[in-house]
């Protein structure tokens, strides 16, 4: 009787495998309590949802970041959503008791030419993530011209969307910057 049950079980298993209703053990994916082996699981995570302008700010509110740049300067970066009457995205950096105003361009890709430059690190592979941001900070207090503004060119973190990192230039020499700890606030300039 025992041999009959074993042979019937094997025959049933083979029939189910042949019909595609059951996977062989070697190709079965990880199940609770089992051990996964390299190659058993899909290794690519699902793509993040599309980035929106509100991911850089906080939709109808401003976003505040802690920013560090160049030789270790530290401050507070605030990005305002575009608002009437001009719908120009603006903000400011507060550092050392001084407020320096900025304008920014967000939702761009590495291959896009903004202000005469492609994104830092662009190596020829086009992207449609829209996670690039470029902002120009008026550290000199000359609001009527952008010629002397310091350019920051970076990327929003595509999963957490609460930090960004990139490059800025001081006297035409590239330096790094990062902005972290995004916080949604209501601020009037």
C-alpha positions in Angstrom: 0.0 0.0 0.0 2.8 2.4 0.9 4.5 1.8 -2.5 1.2 2.5 -4.2 0.8 5.9 -2.4 4.4 6.9 -3.2 4.1 5.9 -6.9 0.8 7.7 -7.1 2.2 10.9 -5.5 5.2 10.9 -7.8 3.0 10.3 -10.9 0.7 13.1 -9.7 3.6 15.5 -9.2 5.0 14.7 -12.6 1.6 15.3 -14.2 1.2 18.7 -12.4 4.7 19.7 -13.5 4.0 18.7 -17.1 0.8 20.8 -17.1 2.6 23.8 -15.6 0.6 23.8 -12.4 3.5 23.3 -10.2 7.1 24.5 -10.4 10.1 22.2 -9.9 11.9 22.8 -6.6 14.9 24.4 -8.3 12.9 27.2 -9.8 10.5 27.8 -6.9 10.8 31.2 -5.3 11.5 31.9 -1.7 8.7 30.9 0.6 8.5 31.5 4.3 10.8 29.3 6.3 12.8 28.3 3.2 16.3 29.5 2.4 16.8 31.7 -0.6 19.8 31.1 -2.8 21.5 33.6 -5.2 19.5 33.8 -8.4 16.3 32.4 -6.8 14.7 35.8 -6.3 14.1 38.7 -8.6 16.9 41.1 -7.9 15.5 44.3 -9.5 13.2 46.3 -7.2 10.1 47.9 -8.8 10.7 51.3 -10.3 9.8 54.3 -8.0 6.6 56.2 -8.8 7.1 59.3 -11.0 8.7 62.3 -9.3 6.5 65.4 -9.1 7.4 69.0 -8.4 5.9 68.6 -5.0 8.5 66.0 -4.1 11.2 68.7 -4.2 9.0 71.1 -2.1 5.9 69.9 -0.3 3.2 70.6 -2.9 1.4 73.7 -1.6 4.0 74.2 1.3 7.6 75.1 1.3 10.3 72.5 2.0 13.2 73.1 4.4 16.4 71.2 4.2 19.7 71.2 6.1 22.4 72.0 3.4 26.1 71.5 3.5 28.3 72.7 0.6 31.8 73.4 -0.6 34.3 73.8 2.2 31.7 72.7 4.9 29.4 75.8 4.8 26.2 74.9 6.5 22.8 76.4 6.4 19.1 76.1 5.9 17.8 75.7 2.3 14.1 76.6 1.7 12.3 75.9 -1.6 9.0 77.5 -2.2 6.4 76.2 -4.6 5.8 78.3 -7.7 3.1 80.9 -6.9 1.3 83.7 -8.5 1.8 86.2 -10.0 4.9 84.9 -11.9 5.0 81.2 -11.0 8.8 81.3 -10.7 10.2 78.7 -8.3 12.1 80.6 -5.6 13.6 80.0 -2.2 16.6 81.0 -0.1 19.6 79.8 1.9 20.1 81.1 5.4 23.7 80.7 6.6 25.7 82.6 9.2 22.8 85.0 9.8 22.6 86.0 6.1 19.7 85.2 3.8 20.6 84.6 0.2 17.7 84.3 -2.3 17.6 81.7 -5.1 15.7 80.5 -8.1 15.5 76.9 -9.2 14.6 74.6 -12.0 13.3 71.1 -11.1 11.9 68.0 -12.7 14.7 67.8 -15.2 16.8 64.8 -16.4 20.6 64.4 -16.5 20.7 64.8 -20.3 18.8 68.1 -20.2 20.9 71.2 -20.9 20.1 73.8 -18.2 22.0 77.0 -18.2 24.4 75.6 -20.8 25.3 72.3 -18.9 24.1 68.8 -18.7 23.6 67.2 -15.3 26.7 66.2 -13.2 27.6 62.5 -13.8 25.7 62.3 -17.1 27.4 59.5 -19.1 25.2 59.2 -22.2 22.3 57.1 -20.8 19.1 59.1 -21.0 16.7 59.1 -18.0 13.1 60.1 -17.5 13.1 60.1 -13.7 12.9 63.9 -13.5 14.9 63.9 -10.3 17.4 66.6 -11.2 17.3 70.1 -9.7 19.4 73.2 -10.5 19.3 76.3 -8.4 21.2 79.5 -8.5 21.9 81.3 -5.2 22.5 85.0 -5.0 25.2 85.1 -2.3 26.4 88.5 -3.5 23.0 90.2 -3.0 22.6 91.3 -6.6 19.0 90.3 -7.3 18.9 92.1 -10.7 21.5 89.7 -12.3 22.2 86.0 -12.2 25.7 86.3 -13.7 27.4 86.1 -10.3 25.0 83.6 -8.7 26.4 80.3 -7.5 25.0 77.3 -9.3 24.0 74.0 -7.5 23.2 71.1 -9.7 22.0 67.9 -8.1 19.6 65.0 -7.8 16.7 64.2 -5.4 16.9 60.8 -3.8 14.3 58.8 -5.9 13.0 56.5 -3.1 13.0 58.6 0.1 12.6 61.9 -1.7 13.8 63.7 1.5 17.4 64.5 0.5 19.4 65.6 -2.5 23.1 65.7 -3.4 25.2 67.1 -6.2 27.8 69.6 -7.3 28.3 73.3 -6.9 31.1 75.5 -8.2 33.3 78.1 -6.4 35.6 80.0 -8.7 35.0 77.4 -11.4 36.1 74.6 -9.2 33.6 71.8 -8.5 32.6 71.1 -4.9 30.0 68.7 -3.4 26.8 69.6 -1.7 24.1 67.7 0.1 20.7 68.7 1.6 19.0 66.4 4.0 16.2 66.3 6.6 13.4 67.6 4.4 10.7 69.2 6.5 7.4 70.7 5.2 6.8 74.2 6.5 4.7 77.3 5.8 7.0 80.2 5.2 6.6 83.7 3.8 9.7 85.4 2.4 
